[in-house]
Amino acid sequence: MGAFIEAVELCKTYRVGKVEVPALRGISFNVQKGEFVSVVGPSGSGKSTLFYLLGGLTRADSGHVTVDGDDFAQLTDAERTRMRKRKIGFVFQKFNLLPTLDARSNIEIARDIAGVNGNHDKEYFDKIVGLLGLTQRLHHRPSELSGGEQQRVALARALINKPAIVLADEPTGNLDSKNSEIVLNMLRHSNRELGQTVLMITHNPEAASYGDRMIHMRDGQIVAPEQDPQWNPHTAH
Ligand code: ADP
C-alpha cells in the first residue's frame, strides 16, 4: 500500500501582475497513516501554500498530491470539495468562527455542511468539547470568548467529523502557553487515540516537538534540519 499522503514534485508560482513569486519549487514527501508531522521553516518558505495544496484548496502548477488514494488533479471541483469536507479538518491561526453563532453551532455547522447530520455522535461531541474545556462555554458567541477559547472551538469544529487528516496552520500562533498546550494536547489525542493523521505548520519548536517528525522548508523546498536556521534542537523534549 502507498503512503496516505503523497506529494510528488509539487510546484506553485504566484503571479502578481508581471511578477512571478515561486512558492514551491518541487516538493516531494510521503506521510503514512497515523503520523503526526510538524512542518517548520521561516516565514515565506512555502508552508501555507503547501497546506492549501494538501487540503485541495488550490491547485499545483505541476506535480501531484494524492490523499488517501485520491489524486486531487483527477477530481472535479465538486468531488474535491466533498472529499475535503469529509476527510480533512482545517485549523488556522485566525479562528474563522461565524460571529453570529454560538460555540455549539460553530462546531456543529461543520457536521451539517459535510452532510453527516444523521451520524451525530453525541458521546464524541461531548468528549472533544470536554477535553477542550468548552463544556461551559457552548452557548457563548465568539465575541464573548477569549482568543484561546475561540481557537479551541475552531479545533472542535475541525475534529467533529472525525476527519482522517487534520491540517493545522500555526494553530498556536495567537495563543498563550496554557491555551497552546490544550490545543497541542488535543491534536496529540486525536492522533494517538483516534488515529488521525496530523500535519501542523508551526514556527514554535516547542509546538513542533509534539510531532513524530518534522519537515523543514526553506525557499519553497524541503531541506535538511541543519539547513533550517530557525530550528533549535535544544528546545525539543
Ligand atoms: P509561509 O507559510 O512559509 O510563510 P507562504 O506559502 O505563505 O509561506 O508563501 C510562500 C511565498 O509565496 C512567499 O514569498 C509569499 O510572499 C508568496 N505568496 C503566498 N501567497 C501569495 C499570494 N496569494 N500571492 C502572491 N504571493 C504569495
Residues whose N, C-alpha, C, O or C-beta is under 5 A from the ligand:
A	BS01	ADP	Y14 V16 V21 P22 A23 P42 S43 G44 S45 G46 K47 S48 T49
